[in-house]
Amino acid sequence: MMEFGRLGTLSLDQLRVLVTIADSGSFSAAGRALGRAQSAISQAIATLEELQGVTLFDREGYRPRLTDVGRVLTDQARLVLASAARFEAVAANSRKGLEPELAIAIDPLVPTEPLIESMRALGGEFPDLPISFSTEGLGGSLRRLRAGSAALAICLLLPTVPDDIIAYPLLRIRLKAVVAPHHALARLARPATRADLEQHVQLVLSDTAAPSGESYGLLSARLWRFVDLGRRLDFLLAGFGWCRMPEHIVAAPIASAQLVPLEISDDPTPRDALTIYAAHRRDHILGPAGRWLLDTLQSRLAAG
């Protein structure tokens, strides 16, 4: 019961006094910074020490020095004060109509570089807005939208945009079939047929929640499924199989001869580039920050 009592007496003002003394170097300087008498500052710290049962300052010298426990608790006080400031900022923004947080989900095939400046601008426009940013496995972004755990998704929508989703085209990416130069398929010296491909492992992106769900472009009888695009690239470079990868990811490995393009005879995969969308649920109206980000993404990326 005593420990709960001590915690209950702790105030943000006491923590603010503690941090101000540590930053300014003395009780008198802290008093000037906070507009209080030095005696009031001393009393606040003495009360804090008594209630918490610790000594925060060594007062033997000319200037008070933080004790070891004082240094640790001052760092903790900074974290508490920062969290309190964020708490107040979120509450103030909510009173103004801003959403309390913005959760964004992104598919693994989406290139990061075109998004960077828009995300940087979002942080500058709404500095106190909590932003949750996650890269999902294939299909994960759409699933999070439908579950309500993401407000906005940057994703592929295959084969078509679902009826319950509103989607805005942002950019297009092309896929290229590739294989390591030491792989048997790289030595064919002719376009690979389905019979050729069926004998070798195809490295495919998979939805962890529905690994046996809809798949596109499967030509091999042996499939290794991955959630992470980077992990799939590692196995591709090591020669474990072949796959189609976004051109922006394999351009450098192809230029350095770590990968070679794989021509496929009668390839059923559409030759057109895939469309990356910004999407949200039809029954969910984006808040001001989500709408702002969507408008910024469209203006920055639509031309490209």
Buried (B, 14 or more C-beta within 10 A) or exposed (E): EEEEEEEEEBEEEBBBBBBBBBEBEBBBBBBBBBEBEBEBBBEBBEBBBEBBEEEBBEEEEEEBBBBEEBEEBBEEBBEBBEEEEEEEBBEEBEEEEBBEBBBBBBBBBBBEEBBEEBBEBBEEEBEBBBBEEEBBBBBBBBBBBBEEEBBBBBBBBBEEBBEEBBBBEBBEBEBBBBBBEEBEBBEBEEEBEBEBBEEBBBBBBBBBEEBEEEBBBEBBEEBBBBBEBEEBBEBBBEBBBBBBBBBBBBEEBBEEEBBBEBEBEEBEBEEEEBBBBBBBBEEBEBBBBBBBBBBBBBEBBEEE
